[in-house]
């Protein structure tokens, strides 16, 4: 298994690296949108089944600020044969004087 870290600006290098995927792709990104999911699926050159694993942060704040689009997860499911998604979801409660923060991690597999 090969690993590659990409630094900004990364789009062209990302497309080149993704295009070489043959079997499995693991991505860790705090944000995901439909446009990015489509760039990912368009960049894959092989017709062989590809397994996608994604770690992302699906918080209310990210969704409201439109930096994460839940529809992007469905886009990945439509485009790839096997999708594993690890979601970090944070719920915050603001009852004064006590503030509570709950962190949940979900693991979803679509086949």
N, C-alpha and C positions, 0 to 999 in steps of 0.2 A: 504494500500500500504506500502510495506517495502522498506527501503533504506539501502544500504550498500556501504561504501567507501572502496576501496581496495588499499593497499599500495604495493610497489614493494618489493620483487618479488611476483607477483600476479597471474601468469598463472594457477596454480593448484586450488587456491581458486576461481578464476574467473570461471573456468569450473564447480566447485562444485556449486557455487551460480547460475550460468546460468542454470544448469541442473534442478534446482528446479522451473524454470519458468513455470507458468500454463496458464497465459492469456496475460500479457503485460510486456514488458521490455523496460526500458528507459536507454540509454547510452549516456554519454557525453565524447567525446574523441577528442582531437585536430587532431589526426592522425587515419587513417583507411587504411588497406590494404586487399587484397583478402585473404591472409592466415588467418588474424584475423577474417574476415567475415565467413570463413569456420569453424574455431574453434568455433565461436559463434553458427553457425547452427548445427554443429555436437554435441555440448554440450546439446542442447535442447532435453529433453527426452520425452515430451508429444506429442501426435499425434493431440491434439486439436489446433485450429487456434491461433496463437500468433501474437500480434501486437508489432512491433519494432518501437521505437522512438529514433532517433540518432541526436545529435548535433555534428557537426564536422567543421573543418576549411579547406576549399577547396581553398587554395591560390596557385598561380603560383609557389611560392617559395617551398611550401610543395610538389607539384607535381614534380617539377624539381629535388628536392633533394630526391625524391622517398620515402618520409615518409608518403605520402597520395596517394592512387591509386583510381582514379575515378571508375575503374572497380569494386571495392569493393562495391560500391553503387548498381550496377547492380546485383552483387552476392546476396546481401541482398534481392533484389526484387525477384530474382528467388527462394529463399529459404523460404520466409515467406509470409503469406497471406495478411498482411497489413503493409506497411512500411511508416513511417513519417520521413522525413529527413529535418533538419534545417541546412542550409549551411551558413557559414560566408565567404564571398569572398571579398578580399581587392585588389583594383587596385591602383597602385602607378604611378604617373606621375613625371618625373624628368626634367621638363623644367626649366632650370636655369634662373633667380635666384629664381623662384617661384616653390615650391614643393607642390603637391596636393596629398592628400590621400583620397580615396573614399572607404567607407565601405558599403557593401550591405548585407542584410540578406535575404535569400530565404527559403521558406517553400515548400516542395514537399511532396505530398501524392501519393503513389502508391497503388492501390487496385486491 
